[in-house]
Structure formats: C-alpha cells, structure tokens
Amino acid sequence: MSRWMATATLPIDWFKTEARVIWAGKSPGQRFQRPVHASFKQEDKVGENIWRAYGKAVEKKDLKKALQILEKVQLVEDWRQSPTFLETQEQEDEEFLIPSPPQDLRSLLDACISATDMGLVARTYEFLQAKGLLSNFGKCKNIPAESSRDVTPAAFLEITGLEASKLSPKKWGLDGAPAFYLLSAIVGFNLLTNSGIEIRPFLFSILAFSIVDAVYLGGTGLASILISWPPYKRRVFTHEAGHVLVAYLLGCPVRGVILDPIEAMRQGVQGQAGTQFWDSMLEGELRQGRLTRPSIDRYSMILFAGIAAEALIYGEAEGGENDENLFKAIVSVLRPPWSPSQISSQARWAVLQSYKLLREHKEALDTVIKALYEGETFSNVIKDMEYVLCYENPL
C-alpha cells in the first residue's frame, strides 16, 4: 500500500477558505509553541476543502494548481516523518488530520493534456512514481541495446518473420486502406455515371470540401470521417497504443493521446489522432546543438513504436508517415550528416527494438488498445496498463 494512504497531520500554518487551502509561510519542520485542537468535524471539513480544490483543478485541467496542492500536502507528510514532529507529538495530545484522498491520484494525468509547460508534466510523473503509483514508468530505460545499427532487411525478416517493406508508411491512394477508399470512390462514380445521374455537383462539393479541409483544417474533416469506421479506428488506436507503451517503458512522460480530430484541433494539433510525449534529454541536447546516440535511439524507438505495434497486431503497417518525417527531421541536424543507408538502418533498428519490446509486453499492449478503443480517460488507460505490467514476467 502506498504511504500516501496514511492520514497526514496538518501544521497550524495551513488555513482554509471555502474552496482552497493556502500555505501561510512557515516551514513544515518548524516546532509550534501551542498544540492544535480540532474536532473530527473540523478535520473532515479541512480535508473536504483540500480534496474539493484538488478535484476542481483536475476537472478544469489546471495541472499547475492540482500539482501544487499535492506537493504541499506531501510537505506535511514529510514533516510527520521528521524528528521535529516526533518531539512535538510528545507535548501535544491531539493532531489536526488531513483525510486520505477520496480518489486515485493518477487522475492527475488527465490534466496533463492541457498543460503547455512540459516540465509540469514531467513533475507529475515524478510525483506519482514516488508515490508508487507509476511503478513501471521508465522500467526499460536502462536495457542495453545491440551495438550494431546495421539491420538489413534480411536480418529484420529473420528476427520478426516480416518483410521490412511491409512496414513502410502507406502513401494515400497507393497502398492499403487509402487505395481501397480511392478505388471504391472511382467505382461508385462510374456506377452513378452509367445510371445517368449527374455527378458533377457532387464532385465540385467534394473537391471544395477537400481543399478547405486540407488548407484550413489540416485534414481534420477527413480524419473525422475515417476515424468513425471501426476497422480504421482500431488500427489508429493500435498505432497510438504502441507509442504510449514504449514511451512509458522508456521513461518519457506522455502528455496524452488525442483520438478525436475535432478535439485535436481545439488543442492546436491538426490532422489525425496523436500521442504527445516529451523527451527532456533530447530537448536539452538539441538546444546545445548536439545529439547523443542514446537520445537518438530512445526517440527513434518511440517514434517508430506505432509502426511496430501495427506490425505486431496486423503483420504490416499503414500509418506512420508523420513519424517517419519527424525522424528524418531529427537526424538531419546531425553533423557529419548521415547517409541514406545509415538513416534506413537506424529506422529498421528502431522498429525492431520497439517490436521486440512490444512483443515482450503484448498483454499490456492489448490492454492499452482496448482502453483507448473503449474511450477510457488517459488516467484509466495508465491504470489498466500498470496493472498488467505489474503482473507480467520481468524482462
């Protein structure tokens, strides 16, 4: 059981208002000159105010405020463990108590999606991990990878049983489901034409919609239509589940998964669903104008984890064009520049490592896919994933 579940003692310099608790300025470790006397009704009221304020902050997705409340209560917990507190208790007969939180603190993860400060998101993961609530976060970040990045298509086939060519992102209208949509549209238009139905107004409307969607909506309209088709929807969720699980295992905080294109547009992300994660080490290195091999490996594994998840579940991949473009953008800053063969080998290596990691944690991957498909909140996705990871065989 997490230490968080123990009841916390409130120093005298906490005081309450109707909906919030404010820290008045003294150190939690300071000895107080007079005992605190409070009835159980008063204790319940203070605790109610604290957790009501926390709940409202999470509901409003105010990550900064919610995290500040938890960190201040944590100061009280730490103070209770100090020698100063034990000395004080010898002189005091009563304690002022903060009841245990009425909800799972991992609900804080639902507020991350609106945070613009990724440092806050990282602090959230650190806080929850310290509480023992994210015990598998970063579980695989220290796994040594093979030294050779020269993964040939033949070597990839030998290890996975899959042709490397099947994992290349499909171009719209040329392969996979997009080709099926295009072919269906052509057949449909031919049938309408042969039936004597005037289709030019329809074509004009479709063309106008496509232009507006592409130029002003970033493809949100088309993505909204496609995501409603169950087979396509499940494939998208499979792709995103791969990103979530690998990023989590490698210790990169996941801000959230936006599955609804309309919601993505509200959040400032145009186009299809996406997983937003943060690699602080990579960002720091980019600011310094250098990239280390571990950062490239970690980032490329997370980027290609969506393709790896599709390959593991479907035997091939259709999505991942944006992931591929992001990878090319990152390696383009390397000096001396990488050759095309080096870039291809690193990409195959990253897909292979993610594929093996997901295969090792297949049950967790299936759990994330199911939770996303059923529309669970992000915090519930993480709870379900953590539950499965805790009972899987260790690497």
N, C-alpha and C positions, 0 to 999 in steps of 0.2 A: 504494500500500500504506500502511496506517495506520502511523504512527510507533510505535503500541503493539506492533507485531510485532518491533521491535528488542529485543534482550536488555537487561535492566535490571541495573544494578550495585547491590548491597546494601551500605549502610553498616554499620559494625561494630555499631552500636547496635540493629540488628534482631537478635532471637534467637528461637529456635524452641522449641516444645513439641511434643508428639506430634501434635496436630491443629490448632494455630493458631500464628500469627506475631504477636508483640507488639512495639509500638513502645516503646523504653525511655526516650525523653525528649529526646535531643539533636536539634538541628536538622539536617535533611539537608544543609544547606550548610556545616556545620562541618568544618574540617580535622581529620583524625585524626593522632595522633602516631606511630602504628605501622602498618605495612602489614598487610593482611588476607591470610592464606594459607589456601587451601582447595583440596581436591582436587575433580575433576569429580564424584566420587561425593557429596561433601558438598553441592556446588551443586545437584545433582539432588534430593537429599533435602530441602533447604530449599524449592526450587521446588515439589516434590511436596506438601509440607506446606501451602504457601501456597494452591495451587490446589485441594487437597483441602478445606481450610477454606472456600474460596470456593464450591466445588461443593456442600458440605453446607448452607451458608447459603442458596443458591438453592433447593436441593431442599426445605428446610424453609420456604421463602418468608420468610426473615428478611432483608428488604431492607436494613435498617439495618446489619447486620453485613457483608453482602456488599458493600455500597457503601463501607463503611469500609475494607475490605481493598483494594478497587480504588483508593480515594483515597490510601491510604498508599503503595501501590506507585507511584502516579503521582508522589508526592513524590520518590521515588527517581529516577524518570525525569527529573523537572525538575532534580534535583540534578546528574545526569550532564551536563546541558547547561550548567551554570554554570561560570564561570571558576575557582571554587574547586576543582571536580572536576578540571579540566584541569591545574591546578597540582599537585594531589595525585598525579595519574597520572604526572607526571614523576619522582616519588620512589618509586612503587610498581611492582613488577614484575607483580603478579597482582591480579585482581579477583575479587570474590565475586558471582556472577551469579544472577539470577532468570530461569529459562527463560520463554519466551513462554507465554501461557495456552493450555491444551490444548483450549479450546472457544471458540466465538463469544461474546464478551462481551454480545451482545444477549440472551442467555439471562437476564440480569438482569431483563429486562422481565417475565418470568414470576413474579417475586416481588412485583411491584407490586400485584397483586390483593388481597393480604392486608394491605397497608400501611394503617394508619389515619392516618398523617401524610402528607398530600398534598405537603407540602414535600419529603419524601424522594423522592416520585415525580418531582417537578419536577427535583430534583438529579440523579436517574438519567438523565433525558432530556438534561439539560445535559452530563453527563459523557460519555455515549455520542455525543452530537453533536460534542463537542470532539475525540473520537477519530475522527471521520469516519465513524461507523457509522450515523448518522441524518442524512445529508446533506440530505434533503428535508423534515425537520421544520421547520415554520414557513415553508416555501418561498413560500407565497402570502399571508402575513400583511400584507404591505405593498401588496397590489394595490389600487389606488384603485377605489372603488365609485361607481356613479352617484349624483349628488347628490339626485335626486328619489326619494322613497319612495312616491310616488303611483302604484302599479302597479295599474291597473284590470284586471278580468277580461278585457276586450278586448285590452289590451296584453299580458297574460300569454299569451293564446291566440295572438296574432300572433308572439310570440318562440318559444314552445315547441311550438305546434301542439296544445296540450292545454287542455281546459276546466278552469278553476280549480276548479269544483265537484267534479271527479273526484279532487281531491287532499285533500278534507276527510276526516278520520278517520271510519271507519265505526262506527256505534253497533251494539252487539251485538244480533243478531237482526233488524236492519232492513236492512242492506246487505251485499253481498259474501259472503265465505265464512261469516260467522256466520249470515246469513239462510239459506244453504244447509243449515247444520247444523240450524237450528231447523225448517226445512221437512222435512228428512229425518226428524227425530225425530217430527214430527206424523204424517207418512205411515206411519212404522213402527208407531206406537202404534195407528193406525187399522186397519192390516192385522192386528195381533195381536188387537185387539178383535173384528174381523169373523170371525176364526178361532176365536173362543170361548175365547181364552187370557186368564186373569185377570192383569191388568197392574198392579192397584193396589199389590201388594207392591213391584213394580219401581219404580213412581212414588214410593212412600214412600222407598225406598232412595236413589233419585236425588236426591230433594228433600233428604234428610238429608245426603247427601254434599255437595251444593251449598252448604248452609248452613254446614257445618263447614269446607269449603274456603274459602268467602268470609270467614267470621268469624275463623277461627284460622290459616289457611294463606295468606291473601291471594291466593287464586286459583291457588296453586301446583299443586294437583291437576289442575285443568282445563288449565292451561298444559302440564303434563307429558304429558297425553293428546294435545293438539293438536300439540305440537312433534314428535311421533312420525310425523305424517302428512307425507310428503315434500313435497308442494306448499306446504303451510303453512310447513314448516320452512325451505324455500328462500326463501320470501318474508320470513320473520323475519330470516334471515341477510342478505338483501339490504338490509333496513331498517337493520340494525346496521352493515353494511359502509359505508353512507353516512355514519353518524355517525363511524365510525373514520377514514375517509379525510379528511373535511372538517376534523375536529378536528385531525388530524395536520398537514394542509397549513396550517392557520391558526395552528399553534404552541401548541395546548393539549394538555398531556400526557394520554394515555389510560391510565387505571389498568388497564383490562382489559375484556373482554367476557364476561359470564356468559350462556351459552347454555342451560345445564341448569337448569330451575326448582328442582330439589332442591338443587343447588349454590348457587343464588342465595339460597335460604332459609338455608343454612348460613352464607353470607356476610352475612346480615342484610338481604338485598334480597328483598322478597316479590313474587310475581307472575311475569310473563314475563321473557324474556331482556332484558338491558340493557347498554348501553355506558356506562362510567363515565369521565368526563373532568373536568378541572379547569381553570378559568379564574381564575388568581390575580388578574388585574387587576379582573375583575368582583367577586370576593370582597372585595378591598380597598375598592372603591368602595361596595359595599353596607354595609360596616362604617362608612364615613364618611357614609352616608345620601345618597349621590348616585350617579347613573349617567350616564356619558358616551355620546354617540352611537356611537363606535367599539366600546365594550363591548357595547352593546345589539345592534349589527349582528353582531358576531362570535358572540355567544352565540345569537342567534336563528338564524343560519345553521347552526350546529352542531345546534341542536335540531330544525330542520326538514330536516336533511340526510337523515334516514331516509325521510321522505315524498318528497323529491326523488329518492332512489335508486329507490324503488318506481315513481315516475312514469317515470323514465328506462328502467327494465327492463320494466315491465308496462303502462305507459300510464295507470296510475291508482294510487292508494294506498288501503290499508285500515287500516294501523296508524298510530300517531302521536297517539292521544288523550292519552296521558300527556305527550308532548312539547308538545302544544297547551296543556295545563293548566299546565305549568311556565312556558311563555312568558307566559301570562296572569298568573301569579303574580308574575313579574319586572316586567312593565310596570305592574302595579297599584300599585307603590311610587313610580312617577314623579309628580313634582309640578311644574307642574299636571298633573292626570290626563289621560290620552289618551282621546279619543273612540273609540267603537266603530269608526268608519271609519278612524281612524289606526291602530288595532290591526290591523284586517284588511289595510290597505295594507302595514304593516310585515311581517306574516306572509307575504303574497304576495311581497313584495320578497325576504325571506329565502329562501323556497322557490326563487324564480327564480335568485338568486345561487348557491345550492347546486347547483341543477340544471345551471347553466352550468359550474360548477367541476367537477362530476362528469362532465359530457359531455366536457370538455377532457381528463379523466383516466379515460376509460371503461375502458381496458385495466387500469389499476390497480384500479378498482372491481371489475371481473370477477375479478381475481386475489384480492382480499380475500374476495369472496363464495365463491369456490371453496375457499380455505384454511379459512374458517370452516365451510363445509359438510362438509369432509373431516375436521374435528375437529383441525386443527393447533393447536399451542400458540400463545399470543399472540405470543411472540418470533418464531416461524416466520411468522406472519401478517405481522408488520412486515418481516421479512427479504424475503419474497416481494414485498411492496408496494414496498419500497425498490428492489429490483432492477428492477422495471418502471418506476418513476418516474425512475430514473437514465437510462433509455433512451428515455423519451418526449420528444416535442418540447417545448421550453420554452415557457411562456406568452408 
